[in-house]
Amino acid sequence: MANEDSMEDYPTEIDEYLTGFDSSVNDVQNVVQHLLTVSKSDLLLKLDPLEQAKLDLMSAYALNSLFWMYLVTQGVNPKEHGIKQELERIRTYMNRVKEITEKKKAARLDKEAASRFLRSALWEADEGKSKASTEHSHQTKHRKLN
C-alpha cells in the first residue's frame, strides 16, 4: 500500500527515467563495492600502465561526477563551480589515453612481409612476361619453318 502511495507522488511520465536511474545507481553501487573489496595495489599489479591510467582516470571522473550531482542537490550551479574545469581536465587526459590506445591497436606494416610480397609479385610478373615472350618466339620460329 505504501508503494502505491509513492507511485502517486510523481508523474507517470518520469517513471521510466526513475527506473533507469535506480538501475544505474545499483550498478554503480555494485562496481564500487567490488572495487572496495580489492586492494588498489593488488589491482594495479594486475594491470599494465595504460590500464592503470584508465582506472585512475575513470575513478577521478566518477568521483567528480558524483560531486557534480551533490552540488546540484544542494542548489549550487556546478557550471559556475571549479568542478566543471576539473571534469574538463580529466576528460582531456581520457582523450589522450584513448588516442594512445588507438595507436597501439592501429595496423602496423610488417616491412619484411611487404617486401616478400612485392618480390613475389614482381617475380611472377617477370615470369609471366618471359613465358609470353618465349611462346611468341616459338610461334615465330614455327612460322618461319613452315
C-alpha positions in Angstrom: 0.0 0.0 0.0 2.9 2.4 0.8 4.3 1.5 -2.6 1.0 2.6 -4.3 1.1 5.9 -2.4 4.7 6.6 -3.5 3.7 5.9 -7.1 1.1 8.7 -7.0 3.7 11.2 -5.7 5.3 11.8 -9.1 4.1 11.9 -12.7 4.0 8.6 -14.5 5.9 10.1 -17.5 9.1 10.1 -15.5 8.6 6.5 -14.2 10.9 5.1 -16.9 13.6 7.7 -16.2 13.4 6.9 -12.4 13.6 3.2 -13.0 16.6 3.7 -15.2 18.2 6.0 -12.6 17.6 3.4 -9.9 19.2 0.7 -12.0 22.2 2.9 -12.8 22.7 3.7 -9.1 22.5 0.0 -8.3 25.1 -0.7 -11.0 27.4 2.0 -9.6 27.0 0.6 -6.1 27.9 -2.9 -7.2 31.1 -1.7 -9.0 32.1 0.4 -6.0 31.5 -2.5 -3.6 33.7 -4.7 -5.9 36.4 -2.1 -6.1 36.4 -1.7 -2.3 36.9 -5.5 -1.8 40.1 -5.5 -3.8 43.1 -3.5 -2.6 44.3 -0.9 -5.0 47.9 -2.2 -5.0 46.7 -5.7 -5.9 44.5 -4.4 -8.6 47.3 -2.2 -10.1 49.7 -5.1 -10.1 47.5 -7.0 -12.5 47.2 -4.0 -14.9 49.7 -2.6 -17.4 50.5 1.1 -17.1 47.9 2.1 -19.7 45.2 0.2 -17.9 46.3 1.7 -14.6 45.9 5.2 -16.1 42.4 4.3 -17.4 41.4 3.1 -14.0 42.7 6.2 -12.2 41.0 8.5 -14.7 37.8 6.6 -14.5 37.9 6.8 -10.7 38.6 10.5 -10.7 35.9 11.2 -13.3 33.3 9.1 -11.4 34.1 10.9 -8.1 34.0 14.3 -9.7 30.7 13.5 -11.4 29.2 12.4 -8.1 30.4 15.7 -6.6 28.7 17.5 -9.5 25.5 15.7 -8.7 25.9 16.6 -5.0 26.3 20.3 -5.9 23.1 20.1 -7.9 21.2 18.6 -5.0 22.5 21.4 -2.8 21.2 24.1 -5.2 24.7 25.1 -6.4 25.1 25.6 -10.1 28.1 23.2 -11.0 28.7 25.1 -14.2 29.9 28.1 -12.1 31.9 25.9 -9.8 35.5 24.7 -10.2 34.3 21.1 -10.7 33.5 21.9 -14.3 37.1 22.7 -15.1 38.2 19.6 -13.2 35.9 17.4 -15.2 37.2 19.0 -18.5 40.8 18.4 -17.4 40.1 14.8 -16.7 38.2 14.4 -20.0 41.3 15.8 -21.8 43.5 13.1 -20.2 40.9 10.5 -21.1 41.1 11.6 -24.7 44.9 11.3 -24.6 44.7 7.8 -23.3 42.2 6.9 -25.9 44.5 8.2 -28.7 47.4 6.1 -27.3 45.1 3.1 -27.1 44.0 3.6 -30.7 47.6 4.0 -31.9 48.5 0.7 -30.2 45.6 -1.1 -32.0 46.4 0.5 -35.4 47.6 -1.8 -38.0 51.4 -1.9 -38.3 53.3 -2.6 -41.5 55.4 -5.7 -41.4 58.2 -4.5 -43.7 59.7 -7.9 -44.2 56.4 -9.4 -45.2 55.6 -6.5 -47.5 59.0 -6.8 -49.3 58.5 -10.6 -49.7 55.0 -9.9 -51.1 56.4 -7.4 -53.6 59.3 -9.6 -54.6 56.9 -12.5 -55.1 54.5 -10.3 -57.2 57.3 -8.9 -59.3 58.8 -12.3 -59.8 55.5 -13.7 -61.0 55.1 -10.7 -63.4 58.6 -11.3 -64.8 57.9 -15.0 -65.1 54.7 -14.3 -66.9 56.5 -11.9 -69.3 59.2 -14.5 -70.0 56.6 -17.2 -70.7 54.7 -15.0 -73.0 57.8 -13.8 -74.9 59.0 -17.4 -75.1 55.7 -18.6 -76.5 55.8 -15.7 -79.0 59.3 -16.6 -80.1 58.4 -20.3 -80.5 55.4 -19.3 -82.7 57.5 -17.0 -84.8 60.2 -19.8 -85.3 57.4 -22.3 -86.1 56.0 -20.0 -88.8 59.4 -19.4 -90.4 60.0 -23.2 -90.6 56.7 -23.7 -92.4 
